[in-house]
Amino acid sequence: MQPILSVCIIMKNEEKVIGRCLESISGIADEIIIVDTGSKDQSKEIALQFTDKVFDFQWVNDFSKARNFAASKARGEWILAIDADEYVDRDSFEKFKNDLLSKPPVFNIIGVQIVSFIGQNGQNTSLTTMNVYIKMMDLLLIEEVFTKFWNIMIQIRPNTVLLTFSSTIRAI
């Protein structure tokens, strides 16, 4: 049976925060894909405690290439792209997954609230909320959204080659 929810994470030198991220999704996500872009710390060792799907990817100054590589390893029907310094509320995430199973969304892109840790050692937080839903059939609108807002809006998407990341930068 195909997994419902894959989580894809790209990271580099995130040993201080990757455990918190993985604890928030472990046991709820059907699979966790980690792409390491050159960590020199213990990030990979920590990640391997949660998943055996840890892949190396040579950093080429392009976040979209790393994200697309991670997505290429995912088998789930849906992919959540999350950063190592982010985490999800476990109760909300579990409810979200149950809703994916019991009442699949009409739309094919789902906006979620993300908590990001900022500052030295990630001691401060920042919330990003976007509730934007895009119909898969409206490919022109999807192209426009990807061009303008890809990293803010597109956190959860269906696992299809029609939707890929296209920006070399992480934030706009």
N, C-alpha and C positions, 0 to 999 in steps of 0.2 A: 504494500500500500504506500502511495506517495505521501511523504510528510506534508503537513499543512503549513507549518511556520518555520522558516529558516531565519537565523539571525546572522548577519555578516558584519564583521568588525575589521577595520584596518587599524594597525597600531605601529608605533615605534617608540621604544623607551617609555612604556606606560606602567611600569611595575607598581607605582604608588596608587593607581586607580583601576587597573584592569580587573582585579579581584572583585571589587565592589560591583563593577559592571556585570561580570559573569555571574556573580551570586544572584543578581536581580533577575536574570533570565534562565538560569539553570533549572532544569526539571519542568519548565513550561515550554520553552522553544523545543521543537522536534529535533533540530540540529543547530549547532553553533559552528560557524566558519570564521576562522581568524586568519587574517593575512598580515604578516609581519614584514615591514618595509626596511628592516635593518637594525633591530634592537640590539643594544650592547649591554643592557641590564637583564634582569630576570623575568621580563615580560613573557617570553615564550614558555618558560618553565611554569609560570603561574597559569597561563592559558591551557597548557597540557593537562593540568589538574581537572579541567572542566570539559575538554574535548580533545579528540585525537585529530581533528581536522584543522591543523595549524600549518599554514603554507607560507613559504618565503616568496617575496616578490621584490625584485630590484626596483628601488625608488627611481622614477624618471621625472620628478617634479610635476606630477599630474595625478591628482586625487581620483579623477574619473577612471583612469586606467587601473588603479589599484582596486577601486570599488567594483568595476566590471569584472576584474579577475576574481574577486571574492564571490560575486554573484554567479560566475560561471561554475563555481564549485557547489553551489546550493542546489538541492533537490526539491525543496519545499514549494508548495503552490504559491505561497506568499513569502516575501523577503522583507525583513526589517533591517535597514541599514542604520547602525548605531555606532557612535564613537566610543573609544575605550574610556573616556572621561565622562560618559553619560551612563545613566542607569534608568530602569523603569520601576514603578511601584508594582510590586509582585501581585498584589490583589487585583489591581486594575489590568495588569498584563494577562493574568489568568482569565479574567472576565472577557477581555478582548479576544483571547484565543478561543474560548468557549463560544463567543458570539460568531467568530469566523466559521466554526463548525456547525452551529445550530441555525444561524441565519446569515448566510454569506452576503457580503455587501453587494448592493446594486452597482456601486461605482468601483473602479479598479485602482484608485489611489486613495489612501487614507491618511489624514493628518493627525498627528499626535503631539502631546506636550512632551518636551525633552528637557531634562535637568542637566545642565553642563556645569562641570567644576572648573573654576578659573582661578587664576592667581598662583603664586608659588605653592606647590604641593596640593593644589586643588582645594583650598580651604573655603573659597567662596563659591556661590552658585548663581547660575543664570537660567531663567526659564524661557523657552521658545515654544509658542503655541501657534499652530496653524490648523484651521479646520477647512481644508480645501479638498474637494472631491472632483475627480476628473473622469469622465467616461472614456473608456478605452477606445471607442470608435472615433472620438474626436481627435485624430492624430495631429491636426494643425494646432489645436489648443495645447496638446501635450508638448509639442515642439517649442511653442512659445513659453510655456511654463519652465521647461528644462533650461531654456536659454537664460531666463531671467531669475528664477528662484529655486533651482534644483536642490540645493542643499538644505533649504529651509522647509520646503513643502514635502519633498519626496522622501519620506522616511520609511514608509511601508508601501510596497508595490507588488503587483503580481509578478511571478517569476516567468518572464517572457522576454525573448530577444528583441521584441519591439520596443521595449523600454530599457534604455541604457543611460548611464551617466555620461555627461558630455563636457563638463567644465574642468579646467585644469586647476582651479582654485578651490579651496575648501569653503570659504565664506564670502558672501557678497556684502 
